[in-house]
């Protein structure tokens, strides 16, 4: 029987992360209690310089003897696999997010801000700062895979392994001098008439200089220069450190960087540190000092790698010719970001959700926001929401408030987030289940005619033609037709309930191709296209304008979240294929609210001079109403005694 895994709650995840953070912090103290243990720590720091100091300690604690670690994906992409039964090494993955100071003075995440505050955020008028959260990621050592040390250059092409100083001393020395010069600290080699190997000098005018004893043998000269460069990077007159503390940091940086490039200085370093710090007793806060050591050593190692390769020496380069590049917005990077599970992203950021149906989750604190697991997408069903919904990238931008597209993609390309593979979200073809239809049409008709005010003749004609049906639960079924076949379906509940955001059940049947199709009704040739937010709006328009239905195609976009302009273009193409000419008119008949206006403004792929903005007008006295749709107009007119209209007949050439 396969092992069952229980998904952890956000609280359990946070407790686990805090455990690892505390564990790493305690390890710092234990490693620095005596000088011999420092040696072991330095070995590991030099080997895993690309990892944070806390992660270095976590890796060492969980897998003693680790030599090269990578994610499951990094090994898989290089053609290797993790051996069966191997336990992952947990590391902390930093994930930045934005917080804002709200109008009430409270610090909030983007999804906690009010509409007024979000407007100010878009105008850059609300104070914002970045905060850091952590999630747990999994890595594996190469010994846990079927790869060998000889395969490391293929798995990690931009990392250097087994570099030797032998024969490279001159080039390395020049590399270090160039880096120091670039940082504003020139290096001068000269005879020093004391026992000093080198010295860092900061003059009163602010200028800096490193003097290096030219009598030193090559390798000693390199270690000394790194030591003095560490002083120039870390220390100044007002840093609050004692001389022993400064020497402790500088020598550890020299040791770590030297070890990384194959130069063993343990014996001299430990002796030097013991001499300056009274065997460590004169160091008050080793934990804080070691953080500076890690940051400086990591910076030096990266600078040396990059600079060394650029020098024109006829010797073996440290790096491969492939340069380390920041994340670029390639199609692959964007697709990788879109594959990240929205539920995983929400959970990590403390946004709780609950299961609403088999394929749908709702946010606990904002029940109008739905996450669809079958398509890895989300949508906000609130009538006046500024959130358009969409992919995981849209979720990060709209819900988490990381509005910069590249920053959102970069955040999601973190390998520790759960991925939804293409196979897992690939839909089966839609199959309309006729066995779920009701034998009668009474409840659906009563809802459409009496509750919604749709013309009775129109409803009867559409029912006879198979466009509108009723299921055994009494829901209205708006069937999506394409060339005489039902390719999808929208369900509309007929019973009011406070359980639903909009007062009654509404949903799209599983595997309906909502990105390309929607409920649509043609009246004659499809020469005039009219796009609506919903099926009810389309039928309300037809009831209000029966004489304008000649050669008209009413089409429901099924909402106006991202990607709906693509659907509009699909129907423009279908119109052309049916009539062999471009549509005579294209009308956008979405709701009269902020979302509808924003949708109109967002249309860019269809020329605006080909479009008509045909939104329902708010009647006199109703101008302050935030949202007004075509069914609102219809019901208002019914109440105002304007409901008597001629029936609209359906052309028998379509959908019969």
Secondary structure as GFF3:
##gff-version 3
##sequence-region A 1 656
A	DSSP	alpha_helix	10	31	.	.	.	ID=ss1
A	DSSP	alpha_helix	35	47	.	.	.	ID=ss2
A	DSSP	alpha_helix	53	62	.	.	.	ID=ss3
A	DSSP	beta_strand	69	70	.	.	.	ID=ss4
A	DSSP	alpha_helix	72	77	.	.	.	ID=ss5
A	DSSP	beta_strand	89	101	.	.	.	ID=ss6
A	DSSP	beta_strand	107	109	.	.	.	ID=ss7
A	DSSP	three_ten_helix	110	112	.	.	.	ID=ss8
A	DSSP	alpha_helix	115	122	.	.	.	ID=ss9
A	DSSP	beta_strand	128	141	.	.	.	ID=ss10
A	DSSP	three_ten_helix	142	144	.	.	.	ID=ss11
A	DSSP	three_ten_helix	149	151	.	.	.	ID=ss12
A	DSSP	alpha_helix	152	155	.	.	.	ID=ss13
A	DSSP	alpha_helix	169	182	.	.	.	ID=ss14
A	DSSP	beta_strand	185	190	.	.	.	ID=ss15
A	DSSP	beta_strand	198	202	.	.	.	ID=ss16
A	DSSP	beta_strand	208	213	.	.	.	ID=ss17
A	DSSP	alpha_helix	218	234	.	.	.	ID=ss18
A	DSSP	alpha_helix	243	260	.	.	.	ID=ss19
A	DSSP	alpha_helix	266	277	.	.	.	ID=ss20
A	DSSP	alpha_helix	286	310	.	.	.	ID=ss21
A	DSSP	alpha_helix	331	338	.	.	.	ID=ss22
A	DSSP	alpha_helix	342	348	.	.	.	ID=ss23
A	DSSP	beta_strand	353	357	.	.	.	ID=ss24
A	DSSP	beta_strand	360	363	.	.	.	ID=ss25
A	DSSP	beta_strand	366	372	.	.	.	ID=ss26
A	DSSP	beta_strand	377	380	.	.	.	ID=ss27
A	DSSP	alpha_helix	392	398	.	.	.	ID=ss28
A	DSSP	alpha_helix	405	412	.	.	.	ID=ss29
A	DSSP	alpha_helix	422	425	.	.	.	ID=ss30
A	DSSP	three_ten_helix	434	436	.	.	.	ID=ss31
A	DSSP	alpha_helix	442	446	.	.	.	ID=ss32
A	DSSP	pi_helix	447	451	.	.	.	ID=ss33
A	DSSP	alpha_helix	456	464	.	.	.	ID=ss34
A	DSSP	beta_strand	468	470	.	.	.	ID=ss35
A	DSSP	beta_strand	476	482	.	.	.	ID=ss36
A	DSSP	beta_strand	485	492	.	.	.	ID=ss37
A	DSSP	beta_strand	506	508	.	.	.	ID=ss38
A	DSSP	beta_strand	520	523	.	.	.	ID=ss39
A	DSSP	beta_strand	528	532	.	.	.	ID=ss40
A	DSSP	alpha_helix	535	544	.	.	.	ID=ss41
A	DSSP	three_ten_helix	546	548	.	.	.	ID=ss42
A	DSSP	beta_strand	552	556	.	.	.	ID=ss43
A	DSSP	alpha_helix	564	579	.	.	.	ID=ss44
A	DSSP	beta_strand	585	588	.	.	.	ID=ss45
A	DSSP	alpha_helix	594	602	.	.	.	ID=ss46
A	DSSP	three_ten_helix	608	610	.	.	.	ID=ss47
A	DSSP	beta_strand	611	613	.	.	.	ID=ss48
A	DSSP	alpha_helix	630	639	.	.	.	ID=ss49
###
